[in-house]
Amino acid sequence: MIKFNKKYFLIFTLLLISEIVIAAYANGFIRHTFGDFLAVILLYALIKSFVNISANKTAIIVLIISFGIEFLQLTNLQNHYPFEYQKLWKLVLGTSFSVGDLIAYFFGFLTIVVIENTVKNWHEAT
């Protein structure tokens, strides 16, 4: 079940660099929506880098994690940690709940499912 996958780790690394650049230099739609879209794919690639489970199961797990983190923003949890950790928690959990974020996560999920199933079907056909 645990198996390192270089392909997914490379994808994860490239997406992580992209997310860092977006966080540092972008704003508006690119930062708040496209960044959330990519975050789902980033988490998917991270999990697939180390765990050998089906693409659809992994995509569902990632969607549940993403939605869970978004709904945690309703609790204001990040403000209940000691001051020195609040910045980290705000970065990880975000600062405010948004239906738009849920939509971005869902489109990231759909992108994963479509790409993975297309690649799987392509490999089966060849």
PyMOL CGO cylinders between C-alpha atoms (Angstrom):
from pymol import cmd
from pymol.cgo import CYLINDER

trace = [
    CYLINDER, 0.00, 0.00, 0.00, 2.84, 2.41, 0.76, 0.3, 1, 1, 1, 1, 1, 1,
    CYLINDER, 2.84, 2.41, 0.76, 4.95, 2.91, -2.33, 0.3, 1, 1, 1, 1, 1, 1,
    CYLINDER, 4.95, 2.91, -2.33, 6.89, 5.97, -3.49, 0.3, 1, 1, 1, 1, 1, 1,
    CYLINDER, 6.89, 5.97, -3.49, 5.79, 7.27, -6.88, 0.3, 1, 1, 1, 1, 1, 1,
    CYLINDER, 5.79, 7.27, -6.88, 8.23, 9.68, -8.56, 0.3, 1, 1, 1, 1, 1, 1,
    CYLINDER, 8.23, 9.68, -8.56, 5.70, 10.91, -11.12, 0.3, 1, 1, 1, 1, 1, 1,
    CYLINDER, 5.70, 10.91, -11.12, 3.22, 12.09, -8.50, 0.3, 1, 1, 1, 1, 1, 1,
    CYLINDER, 3.22, 12.09, -8.50, 5.98, 13.51, -6.33, 0.3, 1, 1, 1, 1, 1, 1,
    CYLINDER, 5.98, 13.51, -6.33, 7.22, 15.60, -9.26, 0.3, 1, 1, 1, 1, 1, 1,
    CYLINDER, 7.22, 15.60, -9.26, 3.67, 16.85, -9.85, 0.3, 1, 1, 1, 1, 1, 1,
    CYLINDER, 3.67, 16.85, -9.85, 3.37, 17.64, -6.13, 0.3, 1, 1, 1, 1, 1, 1,
    CYLINDER, 3.37, 17.64, -6.13, 6.66, 19.54, -6.16, 0.3, 1, 1, 1, 1, 1, 1,
    CYLINDER, 6.66, 19.54, -6.16, 5.70, 21.62, -9.21, 0.3, 1, 1, 1, 1, 1, 1,
    CYLINDER, 5.70, 21.62, -9.21, 2.30, 22.40, -7.73, 0.3, 1, 1, 1, 1, 1, 1,
    CYLINDER, 2.30, 22.40, -7.73, 3.85, 23.34, -4.39, 0.3, 1, 1, 1, 1, 1, 1,
    CYLINDER, 3.85, 23.34, -4.39, 6.18, 25.79, -6.14, 0.3, 1, 1, 1, 1, 1, 1,
    CYLINDER, 6.18, 25.79, -6.14, 3.19, 27.18, -8.06, 0.3, 1, 1, 1, 1, 1, 1,
    CYLINDER, 3.19, 27.18, -8.06, 1.19, 27.60, -4.84, 0.3, 1, 1, 1, 1, 1, 1,
    CYLINDER, 1.19, 27.60, -4.84, 4.10, 29.39, -3.15, 0.3, 1, 1, 1, 1, 1, 1,
    CYLINDER, 4.10, 29.39, -3.15, 4.43, 31.78, -6.11, 0.3, 1, 1, 1, 1, 1, 1,
    CYLINDER, 4.43, 31.78, -6.11, 0.66, 32.38, -6.11, 0.3, 1, 1, 1, 1, 1, 1,
    CYLINDER, 0.66, 32.38, -6.11, 0.66, 33.06, -2.36, 0.3, 1, 1, 1, 1, 1, 1,
    CYLINDER, 0.66, 33.06, -2.36, 3.60, 35.45, -2.65, 0.3, 1, 1, 1, 1, 1, 1,
    CYLINDER, 3.60, 35.45, -2.65, 2.68, 37.40, -5.78, 0.3, 1, 1, 1, 1, 1, 1,
    CYLINDER, 2.68, 37.40, -5.78, -0.92, 36.91, -6.86, 0.3, 1, 1, 1, 1, 1, 1,
    CYLINDER, -0.92, 36.91, -6.86, -4.20, 38.28, -5.61, 0.3, 1, 1, 1, 1, 1, 1,
    CYLINDER, -4.20, 38.28, -5.61, -7.88, 38.19, -6.49, 0.3, 1, 1, 1, 1, 1, 1,
    CYLINDER, -7.88, 38.19, -6.49, -9.18, 35.25, -8.50, 0.3, 1, 1, 1, 1, 1, 1,
    CYLINDER, -9.18, 35.25, -8.50, -5.77, 33.66, -9.02, 0.3, 1, 1, 1, 1, 1, 1,
    CYLINDER, -5.77, 33.66, -9.02, -4.92, 33.58, -5.32, 0.3, 1, 1, 1, 1, 1, 1,
    CYLINDER, -4.92, 33.58, -5.32, -8.32, 32.90, -3.81, 0.3, 1, 1, 1, 1, 1, 1,
    CYLINDER, -8.32, 32.90, -3.81, -9.98, 30.61, -6.35, 0.3, 1, 1, 1, 1, 1, 1,
    CYLINDER, -9.98, 30.61, -6.35, -7.33, 29.15, -8.63, 0.3, 1, 1, 1, 1, 1, 1,
    CYLINDER, -7.33, 29.15, -8.63, -5.06, 28.60, -5.63, 0.3, 1, 1, 1, 1, 1, 1,
    CYLINDER, -5.06, 28.60, -5.63, -7.82, 26.58, -3.91, 0.3, 1, 1, 1, 1, 1, 1,
    CYLINDER, -7.82, 26.58, -3.91, -8.41, 24.61, -7.12, 0.3, 1, 1, 1, 1, 1, 1,
    CYLINDER, -8.41, 24.61, -7.12, -4.70, 23.75, -7.29, 0.3, 1, 1, 1, 1, 1, 1,
    CYLINDER, -4.70, 23.75, -7.29, -4.55, 22.95, -3.56, 0.3, 1, 1, 1, 1, 1, 1,
    CYLINDER, -4.55, 22.95, -3.56, -6.85, 19.97, -4.08, 0.3, 1, 1, 1, 1, 1, 1,
    CYLINDER, -6.85, 19.97, -4.08, -4.66, 18.64, -6.88, 0.3, 1, 1, 1, 1, 1, 1,
    CYLINDER, -4.66, 18.64, -6.88, -1.55, 19.34, -4.78, 0.3, 1, 1, 1, 1, 1, 1,
    CYLINDER, -1.55, 19.34, -4.78, -2.92, 17.29, -1.87, 0.3, 1, 1, 1, 1, 1, 1,
    CYLINDER, -2.92, 17.29, -1.87, -3.96, 14.52, -4.26, 0.3, 1, 1, 1, 1, 1, 1,
    CYLINDER, -3.96, 14.52, -4.26, -0.45, 14.37, -5.76, 0.3, 1, 1, 1, 1, 1, 1,
    CYLINDER, -0.45, 14.37, -5.76, 1.09, 14.32, -2.28, 0.3, 1, 1, 1, 1, 1, 1,
    CYLINDER, 1.09, 14.32, -2.28, -1.03, 11.36, -1.18, 0.3, 1, 1, 1, 1, 1, 1,
    CYLINDER, -1.03, 11.36, -1.18, -0.46, 9.48, -4.45, 0.3, 1, 1, 1, 1, 1, 1,
    CYLINDER, -0.46, 9.48, -4.45, 3.29, 10.08, -4.04, 0.3, 1, 1, 1, 1, 1, 1,
    CYLINDER, 3.29, 10.08, -4.04, 3.36, 7.74, -1.06, 0.3, 1, 1, 1, 1, 1, 1,
    CYLINDER, 3.36, 7.74, -1.06, 0.17, 5.66, -0.99, 0.3, 1, 1, 1, 1, 1, 1,
    CYLINDER, 0.17, 5.66, -0.99, -0.88, 3.24, -3.72, 0.3, 1, 1, 1, 1, 1, 1,
    CYLINDER, -0.88, 3.24, -3.72, -4.69, 3.39, -3.69, 0.3, 1, 1, 1, 1, 1, 1,
    CYLINDER, -4.69, 3.39, -3.69, -7.11, 3.98, -6.53, 0.3, 1, 1, 1, 1, 1, 1,
    CYLINDER, -7.11, 3.98, -6.53, -7.37, 7.41, -8.10, 0.3, 1, 1, 1, 1, 1, 1,
    CYLINDER, -7.37, 7.41, -8.10, -11.08, 7.70, -7.35, 0.3, 1, 1, 1, 1, 1, 1,
    CYLINDER, -11.08, 7.70, -7.35, -10.66, 6.78, -3.66, 0.3, 1, 1, 1, 1, 1, 1,
    CYLINDER, -10.66, 6.78, -3.66, -7.79, 9.22, -3.30, 0.3, 1, 1, 1, 1, 1, 1,
    CYLINDER, -7.79, 9.22, -3.30, -9.78, 11.99, -5.01, 0.3, 1, 1, 1, 1, 1, 1,
    CYLINDER, -9.78, 11.99, -5.01, -12.73, 11.43, -2.66, 0.3, 1, 1, 1, 1, 1, 1,
    CYLINDER, -12.73, 11.43, -2.66, -10.44, 11.47, 0.39, 0.3, 1, 1, 1, 1, 1, 1,
    CYLINDER, -10.44, 11.47, 0.39, -8.90, 14.73, -0.80, 0.3, 1, 1, 1, 1, 1, 1,
    CYLINDER, -8.90, 14.73, -0.80, -12.32, 16.29, -1.40, 0.3, 1, 1, 1, 1, 1, 1,
    CYLINDER, -12.32, 16.29, -1.40, -13.45, 15.28, 2.11, 0.3, 1, 1, 1, 1, 1, 1,
    CYLINDER, -13.45, 15.28, 2.11, -10.27, 16.74, 3.64, 0.3, 1, 1, 1, 1, 1, 1,
    CYLINDER, -10.27, 16.74, 3.64, -10.69, 19.97, 1.64, 0.3, 1, 1, 1, 1, 1, 1,
    CYLINDER, -10.69, 19.97, 1.64, -14.34, 20.37, 2.58, 0.3, 1, 1, 1, 1, 1, 1,
    CYLINDER, -14.34, 20.37, 2.58, -13.52, 19.49, 6.20, 0.3, 1, 1, 1, 1, 1, 1,
    CYLINDER, -13.52, 19.49, 6.20, -10.88, 22.20, 6.42, 0.3, 1, 1, 1, 1, 1, 1,
    CYLINDER, -10.88, 22.20, 6.42, -13.25, 24.71, 4.85, 0.3, 1, 1, 1, 1, 1, 1,
    CYLINDER, -13.25, 24.71, 4.85, -16.02, 23.86, 7.32, 0.3, 1, 1, 1, 1, 1, 1,
    CYLINDER, -16.02, 23.86, 7.32, -13.52, 24.14, 10.20, 0.3, 1, 1, 1, 1, 1, 1,
    CYLINDER, -13.52, 24.14, 10.20, -13.26, 27.82, 9.26, 0.3, 1, 1, 1, 1, 1, 1,
    CYLINDER, -13.26, 27.82, 9.26, -16.80, 28.23, 10.57, 0.3, 1, 1, 1, 1, 1, 1,
    CYLINDER, -16.80, 28.23, 10.57, -15.52, 27.29, 14.05, 0.3, 1, 1, 1, 1, 1, 1,
    CYLINDER, -15.52, 27.29, 14.05, -12.91, 30.07, 14.25, 0.3, 1, 1, 1, 1, 1, 1,
    CYLINDER, -12.91, 30.07, 14.25, -10.57, 27.33, 15.52, 0.3, 1, 1, 1, 1, 1, 1,
    CYLINDER, -10.57, 27.33, 15.52, -7.42, 29.02, 14.27, 0.3, 1, 1, 1, 1, 1, 1,
    CYLINDER, -7.42, 29.02, 14.27, -7.90, 31.87, 16.78, 0.3, 1, 1, 1, 1, 1, 1,
    CYLINDER, -7.90, 31.87, 16.78, -7.92, 29.54, 19.81, 0.3, 1, 1, 1, 1, 1, 1,
    CYLINDER, -7.92, 29.54, 19.81, -4.28, 28.54, 19.54, 0.3, 1, 1, 1, 1, 1, 1,
    CYLINDER, -4.28, 28.54, 19.54, -1.40, 30.41, 21.21, 0.3, 1, 1, 1, 1, 1, 1,
    CYLINDER, -1.40, 30.41, 21.21, -0.53, 33.65, 19.42, 0.3, 1, 1, 1, 1, 1, 1,
    CYLINDER, -0.53, 33.65, 19.42, 2.76, 32.34, 18.00, 0.3, 1, 1, 1, 1, 1, 1,
    CYLINDER, 2.76, 32.34, 18.00, 0.88, 29.58, 16.10, 0.3, 1, 1, 1, 1, 1, 1,
    CYLINDER, 0.88, 29.58, 16.10, -2.07, 31.63, 14.86, 0.3, 1, 1, 1, 1, 1, 1,
    CYLINDER, -2.07, 31.63, 14.86, -0.34, 32.71, 11.66, 0.3, 1, 1, 1, 1, 1, 1,
    CYLINDER, -0.34, 32.71, 11.66, 0.45, 29.08, 10.78, 0.3, 1, 1, 1, 1, 1, 1,
    CYLINDER, 0.45, 29.08, 10.78, -3.11, 27.95, 11.51, 0.3, 1, 1, 1, 1, 1, 1,
    CYLINDER, -3.11, 27.95, 11.51, -4.56, 30.81, 9.46, 0.3, 1, 1, 1, 1, 1, 1,
    CYLINDER, -4.56, 30.81, 9.46, -2.34, 29.72, 6.58, 0.3, 1, 1, 1, 1, 1, 1,
    CYLINDER, -2.34, 29.72, 6.58, -3.38, 26.05, 6.92, 0.3, 1, 1, 1, 1, 1, 1,
    CYLINDER, -3.38, 26.05, 6.92, -7.06, 26.52, 7.77, 0.3, 1, 1, 1, 1, 1, 1,
    CYLINDER, -7.06, 26.52, 7.77, -7.73, 29.82, 6.06, 0.3, 1, 1, 1, 1, 1, 1,
    CYLINDER, -7.73, 29.82, 6.06, -9.54, 32.69, 7.70, 0.3, 1, 1, 1, 1, 1, 1,
    CYLINDER, -9.54, 32.69, 7.70, -13.15, 32.61, 6.52, 0.3, 1, 1, 1, 1, 1, 1,
    CYLINDER, -13.15, 32.61, 6.52, -15.65, 30.13, 5.18, 0.3, 1, 1, 1, 1, 1, 1,
    CYLINDER, -15.65, 30.13, 5.18, -16.55, 30.52, 1.50, 0.3, 1, 1, 1, 1, 1, 1,
    CYLINDER, -16.55, 30.52, 1.50, -18.92, 28.60, -0.73, 0.3, 1, 1, 1, 1, 1, 1,
    CYLINDER, -18.92, 28.60, -0.73, -16.68, 29.73, -3.59, 0.3, 1, 1, 1, 1, 1, 1,
    CYLINDER, -16.68, 29.73, -3.59, -13.83, 27.77, -2.04, 0.3, 1, 1, 1, 1, 1, 1,
    CYLINDER, -13.83, 27.77, -2.04, -16.02, 24.65, -1.90, 0.3, 1, 1, 1, 1, 1, 1,
    CYLINDER, -16.02, 24.65, -1.90, -16.79, 25.12, -5.60, 0.3, 1, 1, 1, 1, 1, 1,
    CYLINDER, -16.79, 25.12, -5.60, -13.08, 25.50, -6.40, 0.3, 1, 1, 1, 1, 1, 1,
    CYLINDER, -13.08, 25.50, -6.40, -12.32, 22.32, -4.43, 0.3, 1, 1, 1, 1, 1, 1,
    CYLINDER, -12.32, 22.32, -4.43, -15.05, 20.46, -6.29, 0.3, 1, 1, 1, 1, 1, 1,
    CYLINDER, -15.05, 20.46, -6.29, -13.68, 21.56, -9.67, 0.3, 1, 1, 1, 1, 1, 1,
    CYLINDER, -13.68, 21.56, -9.67, -10.21, 20.43, -8.56, 0.3, 1, 1, 1, 1, 1, 1,
    CYLINDER, -10.21, 20.43, -8.56, -11.75, 17.07, -7.64, 0.3, 1, 1, 1, 1, 1, 1,
    CYLINDER, -11.75, 17.07, -7.64, -13.48, 16.83, -11.04, 0.3, 1, 1, 1, 1, 1, 1,
    CYLINDER, -13.48, 16.83, -11.04, -10.24, 17.68, -12.83, 0.3, 1, 1, 1, 1, 1, 1,
    CYLINDER, -10.24, 17.68, -12.83, -8.44, 14.89, -10.99, 0.3, 1, 1, 1, 1, 1, 1,
    CYLINDER, -8.44, 14.89, -10.99, -11.15, 12.34, -11.79, 0.3, 1, 1, 1, 1, 1, 1,
    CYLINDER, -11.15, 12.34, -11.79, -11.35, 13.31, -15.47, 0.3, 1, 1, 1, 1, 1, 1,
    CYLINDER, -11.35, 13.31, -15.47, -7.58, 13.33, -16.01, 0.3, 1, 1, 1, 1, 1, 1,
    CYLINDER, -7.58, 13.33, -16.01, -6.92, 10.11, -14.11, 0.3, 1, 1, 1, 1, 1, 1,
    CYLINDER, -6.92, 10.11, -14.11, -9.76, 8.23, -15.84, 0.3, 1, 1, 1, 1, 1, 1,
    CYLINDER, -9.76, 8.23, -15.84, -8.70, 9.57, -19.25, 0.3, 1, 1, 1, 1, 1, 1,
    CYLINDER, -8.70, 9.57, -19.25, -5.11, 8.45, -18.68, 0.3, 1, 1, 1, 1, 1, 1,
    CYLINDER, -5.11, 8.45, -18.68, -6.30, 5.06, -17.38, 0.3, 1, 1, 1, 1, 1, 1,
    CYLINDER, -6.30, 5.06, -17.38, -8.52, 4.55, -20.44, 0.3, 1, 1, 1, 1, 1, 1,
    CYLINDER, -8.52, 4.55, -20.44, -5.72, 5.66, -22.76, 0.3, 1, 1, 1, 1, 1, 1,
    CYLINDER, -5.72, 5.66, -22.76, -3.30, 3.17, -21.20, 0.3, 1, 1, 1, 1, 1, 1,
    CYLINDER, -3.30, 3.17, -21.20, -5.85, 0.36, -21.44, 0.3, 1, 1, 1, 1, 1, 1,
    CYLINDER, -5.85, 0.36, -21.44, -6.44, 1.13, -25.11, 0.3, 1, 1, 1, 1, 1, 1,
    CYLINDER, -6.44, 1.13, -25.11, -2.74, 0.95, -26.02, 0.3, 1, 1, 1, 1, 1, 1,
]
cmd.load_cgo(trace, "trace")
